[in-house]
């Protein structure tokens, strides 16, 4: 039986902490810039005390305005500062993985994936030693990618057991122009984590599993045998529990 992680913004964790403890849920904590600027060591100690049942944890780094593949070195510097802040928290919480966004958008880079790749490597090569030292996996999430090739290039270029993919079903459903089989064929060996949510292909709705049009049955058949973290990214408590139920029905 899969025991998924539940995506929760750190800024709202204490709104749901009683529900989380009652159901002994595993958690993916999302840290935005505001949380990173305000959090103190005492806050982390308070969180660890609240989660006395010692759930499995993963973290999700900030992404708004950041760009690990930025051509502008100042933007890369800020991105590295934010990523390192997440690793500072990871030293205290000991998560299994940290999810970051790739930052690749074909229109922004004028289809020059080589430029994005060259600049991305400069960022990840500075971060990777911390991941290795702390025994934490970095999982790069697909966002606007229409095909898996850019992420495949990144994975092969880094070539580390600590650097892999967070495959997001909702983003695939919105943006991909290639079949799911091709994505799994290219990236299956690199998948560390899944982000599971649904939509109707016109907006990133973050619905419960099975409430949109993504073919979860086909997807789970394709990834059968891949050992990874299953993270539910539905955006309401009701949809989280619907997703947990659907996950149990789909994976037996």
Secondary structure, 3 states (H helix, E strand, C coil): CCCCEEEEEHHHHHHHHHHHHHHCCEEEEECCHHHHHHCCHHHHHHHHHHCCCCCCEEEECCCCCCCCCCCCHHHHHHHHHHHHHHHHHHHHHCCCEEEEECCCCCCCCCCCHHHHHHHHHHHHHHHHHHHHHHCCEEEEECCCCCCCHHHHHHHHHHCCCCEEEEEEHHHHHHHCCCCHHHHHHHHHHHEEEEEECECCCCCCCCECCCCCCCCHHHHHHHCCCCCCEEEECCCCHHHHHHHHHHHHHHCC
